[in-house]
């Protein structure tokens, strides 16, 4: 199913260089809200070190966010020392493809990391990129995301049921 991710982690910091190398991933496109920062713009402890470790091991990083708040995206971008696109309109392809062009990697060598099925995972899958779902950092969300979360939670439950039964995820 197009809403199912290729991989799931509790948080972005659990994504290791070893996992990325095993899956031939050379670059990560990172969501911002509830993936790298919470609603109040707090960054979880260890995110900067995690990003630096990946970069040190040759993994390229790029932020693609749907926020229309340039200063917010710019602030995190500076803290992590990586480029960004804001107001990306995921799951539309435009923002992700723009990042791909900047990263100079093939879609199959890029993973998109985010907390939402209907934006991050769907956008990645539409662009033929590897999709990684993480749990939201916090429960607090903007209104439109609050509306979508119950539907996403239903789909996530089905995804986890299939995984726990040893099912292979067929996204076609």
PLY file of the C-alpha trace (Angstrom):
ply
format ascii 1.0
element vertex 172
property float x
property float y
property float z
element edge 171
property int vertex1
property int vertex2
end_header
0.00 0.00 0.00
1.29 3.44 -0.91
0.69 4.69 2.66
2.97 2.03 4.19
6.60 2.92 4.95
9.60 0.83 3.98
10.86 1.04 7.57
9.74 2.22 10.99
11.72 3.59 13.96
10.56 5.08 17.27
12.56 8.24 16.47
15.04 9.57 13.94
18.02 8.98 16.25
17.48 5.21 15.93
18.35 5.37 12.22
21.96 4.24 11.97
24.62 4.46 9.30
24.67 0.65 9.27
20.94 0.51 8.48
21.31 3.13 5.75
24.31 1.38 4.18
22.49 -1.97 4.26
19.64 -0.36 2.29
21.98 1.54 -0.08
20.77 4.90 1.27
23.21 7.76 0.68
20.99 10.69 1.69
18.18 11.47 4.12
15.43 13.98 3.52
14.16 14.93 6.97
10.77 16.28 7.92
10.85 19.11 10.46
7.72 19.31 12.63
7.35 16.45 15.09
10.33 14.67 13.49
13.24 17.00 14.34
11.43 19.50 16.58
8.21 19.56 18.57
5.31 22.00 18.25
7.12 24.47 20.53
10.29 24.25 18.42
12.24 22.20 20.97
14.79 19.80 19.52
15.21 16.50 21.39
18.55 15.90 23.03
21.01 14.15 20.75
19.61 15.20 17.36
22.58 17.44 16.54
25.07 14.71 17.46
23.07 12.13 15.47
23.06 14.38 12.38
26.79 15.08 12.73
27.54 11.35 13.04
25.61 10.57 9.86
27.34 13.38 7.96
30.73 12.19 9.26
29.91 8.78 7.75
29.08 10.24 4.34
25.29 10.44 4.62
23.89 13.63 3.07
21.07 15.38 4.95
18.39 17.80 3.77
15.25 19.19 5.46
11.98 19.28 3.51
9.09 20.71 5.50
5.55 21.78 4.80
5.80 24.68 7.25
5.41 28.13 5.73
7.52 29.60 8.54
10.88 30.25 6.91
12.59 31.38 10.13
11.63 28.14 11.89
13.06 25.98 9.07
16.11 28.20 8.78
16.82 28.01 12.52
16.88 24.20 12.57
18.81 24.14 9.31
21.53 26.31 10.87
21.67 24.20 14.06
22.16 21.04 12.01
24.24 22.72 9.29
22.13 21.34 6.44
20.07 22.83 3.61
16.28 23.05 3.63
13.13 23.59 1.57
10.11 25.02 3.34
6.46 25.16 2.25
7.15 21.96 0.30
3.49 20.83 -0.02
4.18 17.13 0.65
2.85 14.68 -0.54
3.20 16.59 -3.80
6.50 15.72 -5.41
7.89 19.22 -5.96
9.73 19.75 -2.65
11.14 16.24 -2.50
12.34 16.34 -6.10
13.96 19.73 -5.52
15.87 18.23 -2.58
16.83 15.20 -4.69
18.31 17.51 -7.31
20.33 19.37 -4.65
21.49 16.08 -3.10
22.53 14.74 -6.54
21.33 11.22 -5.73
18.99 8.75 -7.42
15.58 8.32 -5.75
16.39 4.76 -4.69
19.42 6.08 -2.75
17.36 8.62 -0.76
15.24 7.95 2.31
12.56 10.33 3.51
12.12 10.42 7.30
8.92 11.76 8.82
6.10 11.25 11.31
3.11 11.35 8.93
1.79 8.76 6.51
-0.22 11.22 4.41
2.65 13.64 3.79
6.10 12.14 4.39
5.53 8.45 3.59
3.11 9.08 0.73
5.40 11.73 -0.77
8.45 9.47 -0.54
6.63 6.52 -2.06
5.27 8.66 -4.91
8.84 9.77 -5.67
10.13 6.16 -5.49
12.27 7.04 -2.48
12.75 4.83 0.60
10.21 5.86 3.23
10.93 5.79 6.97
8.16 6.45 9.47
9.01 7.68 12.97
6.72 8.34 15.90
5.83 12.01 16.45
8.06 13.68 19.04
5.01 15.04 20.88
1.23 14.69 20.79
0.63 18.37 20.14
-0.01 19.09 16.44
-1.35 21.79 14.18
-5.09 21.52 13.45
-4.89 19.83 10.02
-2.55 17.17 11.40
-4.85 16.57 14.39
-7.66 15.83 11.95
-5.54 13.29 10.01
-3.94 11.49 12.99
-6.88 9.12 13.78
-6.92 7.88 10.17
-3.13 7.56 10.15
-3.27 5.67 13.47
-5.75 3.20 11.96
-3.44 2.61 8.96
-0.41 2.29 11.25
-2.24 -0.33 13.30
-2.89 -2.35 10.12
0.75 -1.92 9.08
2.04 -3.18 12.43
-0.42 -6.10 12.43
0.89 -7.19 9.05
4.51 -6.83 10.17
3.91 -8.74 13.40
2.42 -11.62 11.40
5.60 -11.77 9.33
3.90 -10.26 6.31
5.87 -8.72 3.51
4.90 -5.14 2.78
3.65 -4.94 -0.80
3.24 -1.29 -1.72
2.20 -1.88 -5.31
0 1
1 2
2 3
3 4
4 5
5 6
6 7
7 8
8 9
9 10
10 11
11 12
12 13
13 14
14 15
15 16
16 17
17 18
18 19
19 20
20 21
21 22
22 23
23 24
24 25
25 26
26 27
27 28
28 29
29 30
30 31
31 32
32 33
33 34
34 35
35 36
36 37
37 38
38 39
39 40
40 41
41 42
42 43
43 44
44 45
45 46
46 47
47 48
48 49
49 50
50 51
51 52
52 53
53 54
54 55
55 56
56 57
57 58
58 59
59 60
60 61
61 62
62 63
63 64
64 65
65 66
66 67
67 68
68 69
69 70
70 71
71 72
72 73
73 74
74 75
75 76
76 77
77 78
78 79
79 80
80 81
81 82
82 83
83 84
84 85
85 86
86 87
87 88
88 89
89 90
90 91
91 92
92 93
93 94
94 95
95 96
96 97
97 98
98 99
99 100
100 101
101 102
102 103
103 104
104 105
105 106
106 107
107 108
108 109
109 110
110 111
111 112
112 113
113 114
114 115
115 116
116 117
117 118
118 119
119 120
120 121
121 122
122 123
123 124
124 125
125 126
126 127
127 128
128 129
129 130
130 131
131 132
132 133
133 134
134 135
135 136
136 137
137 138
138 139
139 140
140 141
141 142
142 143
143 144
144 145
145 146
146 147
147 148
148 149
149 150
150 151
151 152
152 153
153 154
154 155
155 156
156 157
157 158
158 159
159 160
160 161
161 162
162 163
163 164
164 165
165 166
166 167
167 168
168 169
169 170
170 171
